[in-house]
Amino acid sequence: MPQHPDWFRGADAAILSYLSRERPTYVPLIANRLGMPTDYVQERTDKLVESDLVEPVSAEVVYRITEDGERHLEAYTEREGVPEPGLVAGN
């Protein structure tokens, strides 16, 4: 089971959870559904892409969760519980 890197936040788990349940989608829609600022979701999504936990699906930058992202989400959920929408920056 993967350990969470120091940079991994509750917001990252919420993004992974959302992408795990939904079809690939745009950052503004993710931000809206989770009640987070769009700029913050973009920043966190960029970090998740950099870490191969999510991947862009098209040139329009629609994201989906990867298998590694699913494993990280499962480990997070086991340890912290299901991530809640509406997390604020820094969580």
CYANA upper distance limits for C-alpha pairs under 8 A (distance plus 0.5 A):
  1 MET  CA     71 ARG  CA      7.63
  1 MET  CA     72 HIS  CA      8.33
  1 MET  CA     75 ALA  CA      6.95
  2 PRO  CA     71 ARG  CA      7.47
  2 PRO  CA     72 HIS  CA      6.63
  2 PRO  CA     75 ALA  CA      7.28
  3 GLN  CA     72 HIS  CA      8.16
  3 GLN  CA     75 ALA  CA      8.08
  4 HIS  CA      8 PHE  CA      6.56
  4 HIS  CA     72 HIS  CA      7.63
  4 HIS  CA     76 TYR  CA      8.20
  8 PHE  CA     12 ASP  CA      6.78
  8 PHE  CA     13 ALA  CA      8.41
  9 ARG  CA     13 ALA  CA      7.20
  9 ARG  CA     90 GLY  CA      7.60
  9 ARG  CA     91 ASN  CA      5.87
 10 GLY  CA     14 ALA  CA      6.78
 10 GLY  CA     83 PRO  CA      7.21
 10 GLY  CA     87 LEU  CA      8.03
 10 GLY  CA     91 ASN  CA      5.45
 11 ALA  CA     15 ILE  CA      6.71
 11 ALA  CA     44 ARG  CA      8.18
 11 ALA  CA     83 PRO  CA      8.31
 11 ALA  CA     87 LEU  CA      6.54
 11 ALA  CA     88 VAL  CA      7.96
 11 ALA  CA     89 ALA  CA      7.97
 11 ALA  CA     90 GLY  CA      8.14
 11 ALA  CA     91 ASN  CA      6.01
 12 ASP  CA     16 LEU  CA      6.67
 12 ASP  CA     44 ARG  CA      6.85
 12 ASP  CA     45 THR  CA      8.09
 12 ASP  CA     48 LEU  CA      7.93
 13 ALA  CA     17 SER  CA      6.45
 13 ALA  CA     72 HIS  CA      8.44
 13 ALA  CA     73 LEU  CA      6.30
 13 ALA  CA     76 TYR  CA      7.43
 13 ALA  CA     83 PRO  CA      6.66
 14 ALA  CA     18 TYR  CA      6.61
 14 ALA  CA     34 LEU  CA      8.05
 14 ALA  CA     83 PRO  CA      5.54
 14 ALA  CA     84 GLU  CA      6.90
 14 ALA  CA     85 PRO  CA      6.90
 14 ALA  CA     87 LEU  CA      8.48
 15 ILE  CA     19 LEU  CA      6.68
 15 ILE  CA     30 ILE  CA      7.71
 15 ILE  CA     34 LEU  CA      8.34
 15 ILE  CA     41 VAL  CA      8.36
 15 ILE  CA     45 THR  CA      8.20
 16 LEU  CA     20 SER  CA      6.46
 16 LEU  CA     53 LEU  CA      8.47
 16 LEU  CA     54 VAL  CA      8.17
 16 LEU  CA     65 ILE  CA      6.71
 16 LEU  CA     69 GLY  CA      7.01
 16 LEU  CA     70 GLU  CA      7.78
 16 LEU  CA     73 LEU  CA      6.82
 17 SER  CA     21 ARG  CA      6.92
 17 SER  CA     73 LEU  CA      7.14
 17 SER  CA     83 PRO  CA      7.72
 18 TYR  CA     22 GLU  CA      6.59
 18 TYR  CA     30 ILE  CA      7.89
 19 LEU  CA     23 ARG  CA      7.30
 19 LEU  CA     24 PRO  CA      7.17
 19 LEU  CA     25 THR  CA      8.32
 19 LEU  CA     63 TYR  CA      8.05
 19 LEU  CA     64 ARG  CA      6.07
 19 LEU  CA     65 ILE  CA      6.03
 20 SER  CA     64 ARG  CA      7.91
 20 SER  CA     65 ILE  CA      6.42
 20 SER  CA     70 GLU  CA      7.62
 23 ARG  CA     64 ARG  CA      7.61
 24 PRO  CA     57 VAL  CA      7.73
 24 PRO  CA     62 VAL  CA      6.21
 24 PRO  CA     63 TYR  CA      5.51
 24 PRO  CA     64 ARG  CA      5.16
 25 THR  CA     29 LEU  CA      7.35
 25 THR  CA     30 ILE  CA      7.62
 25 THR  CA     62 VAL  CA      5.24
 25 THR  CA     63 TYR  CA      6.00
 25 THR  CA     64 ARG  CA      7.62
 26 TYR  CA     30 ILE  CA      6.91
 26 TYR  CA     61 VAL  CA      7.16
 26 TYR  CA     62 VAL  CA      5.29
 26 TYR  CA     63 TYR  CA      7.00
 27 VAL  CA     31 ALA  CA      6.57
 27 VAL  CA     38 THR  CA      7.29
 27 VAL  CA     41 VAL  CA      7.06
 27 VAL  CA     42 GLN  CA      6.60
 27 VAL  CA     45 THR  CA      8.27
 27 VAL  CA     62 VAL  CA      7.89
 27 VAL  CA     63 TYR  CA      8.25
 28 PRO  CA     32 ASN  CA      6.60
 28 PRO  CA     38 THR  CA      6.02
 28 PRO  CA     41 VAL  CA      8.44
 29 LEU  CA     33 ARG  CA      6.61
 30 ILE  CA     34 LEU  CA      6.60
 30 ILE  CA     41 VAL  CA      8.02
 31 ALA  CA     35 GLY  CA      6.26
 31 ALA  CA     36 MET  CA      5.39
 31 ALA  CA     37 PRO  CA      6.48
 31 ALA  CA     38 THR  CA      5.65
 31 ALA  CA     41 VAL  CA      6.38
 32 ASN  CA     36 MET  CA      7.02
 32 ASN  CA     37 PRO  CA      8.28
 32 ASN  CA     38 THR  CA      8.04
 33 ARG  CA     85 PRO  CA      7.93
 34 LEU  CA     85 PRO  CA      4.87
 34 LEU  CA     86 GLY  CA      5.53
 34 LEU  CA     87 LEU  CA      7.77
 35 GLY  CA     85 PRO  CA      6.82
 35 GLY  CA     86 GLY  CA      4.78
 35 GLY  CA     87 LEU  CA      7.48
 36 MET  CA     40 TYR  CA      7.58
 36 MET  CA     41 VAL  CA      7.22
 36 MET  CA     86 GLY  CA      6.31
 36 MET  CA     87 LEU  CA      6.81
 36 MET  CA     88 VAL  CA      6.59
 36 MET  CA     89 ALA  CA      7.97
 37 PRO  CA     41 VAL  CA      6.85
 37 PRO  CA     88 VAL  CA      8.41
 37 PRO  CA     89 ALA  CA      8.31
 38 THR  CA     42 GLN  CA      6.58
 39 ASP  CA     43 GLU  CA      6.68
 40 TYR  CA     44 ARG  CA      6.66
 40 TYR  CA     89 ALA  CA      7.00
 41 VAL  CA     45 THR  CA      6.34
 42 GLN  CA     46 ASP  CA      6.52
 43 GLU  CA     47 LYS  CA      6.95
 44 ARG  CA     48 LEU  CA      6.72
 45 THR  CA     49 VAL  CA      6.58
 45 THR  CA     54 VAL  CA      7.97
 46 ASP  CA     50 GLU  CA      6.60
 47 LYS  CA     51 SER  CA      6.72
 48 LEU  CA     52 ASP  CA      6.67
 48 LEU  CA     53 LEU  CA      5.57
 48 LEU  CA     54 VAL  CA      6.12
 49 VAL  CA     53 LEU  CA      6.31
 49 VAL  CA     54 VAL  CA      5.45
 49 VAL  CA     55 GLU  CA      5.95
 49 VAL  CA     56 PRO  CA      8.12
 52 ASP  CA     66 THR  CA      7.56
 52 ASP  CA     68 ASP  CA      7.55
 52 ASP  CA     69 GLY  CA      7.90
 53 LEU  CA     65 ILE  CA      6.69
 53 LEU  CA     66 THR  CA      5.79
 53 LEU  CA     67 GLU  CA      7.85
 53 LEU  CA     68 ASP  CA      5.91
 53 LEU  CA     69 GLY  CA      4.51
 53 LEU  CA     70 GLU  CA      8.24
 53 LEU  CA     72 HIS  CA      8.45
 54 VAL  CA     63 TYR  CA      6.92
 54 VAL  CA     64 ARG  CA      6.06
 54 VAL  CA     65 ILE  CA      4.83
 54 VAL  CA     66 THR  CA      5.58
 54 VAL  CA     69 GLY  CA      6.76
 55 GLU  CA     63 TYR  CA      5.97
 55 GLU  CA     64 ARG  CA      6.25
 55 GLU  CA     65 ILE  CA      7.04
 55 GLU  CA     66 THR  CA      7.18
 56 PRO  CA     61 VAL  CA      5.77
 56 PRO  CA     62 VAL  CA      5.88
 56 PRO  CA     63 TYR  CA      5.01
 56 PRO  CA     64 ARG  CA      7.23
 57 VAL  CA     61 VAL  CA      6.87
 57 VAL  CA     62 VAL  CA      5.73
 57 VAL  CA     63 TYR  CA      6.06
 57 VAL  CA     64 ARG  CA      7.34
 58 SER  CA     62 VAL  CA      6.36
 65 ILE  CA     69 GLY  CA      6.13
 65 ILE  CA     70 GLU  CA      7.20
 66 THR  CA     70 GLU  CA      6.77
 67 GLU  CA     71 ARG  CA      6.87
 68 ASP  CA     72 HIS  CA      6.72
 69 GLY  CA     73 LEU  CA      6.56
 70 GLU  CA     74 GLU  CA      6.62
 71 ARG  CA     75 ALA  CA      6.73
 72 HIS  CA     76 TYR  CA      6.58
 73 LEU  CA     77 THR  CA      6.48
 74 GLU  CA     78 GLU  CA      6.64
 75 ALA  CA     79 ARG  CA      6.83
 76 TYR  CA     80 GLU  CA      6.16
 76 TYR  CA     81 GLY  CA      7.57
 77 THR  CA     81 GLY  CA      4.82
 77 THR  CA     82 VAL  CA      5.61
 77 THR  CA     83 PRO  CA      7.60
 87 LEU  CA     91 ASN  CA      6.88
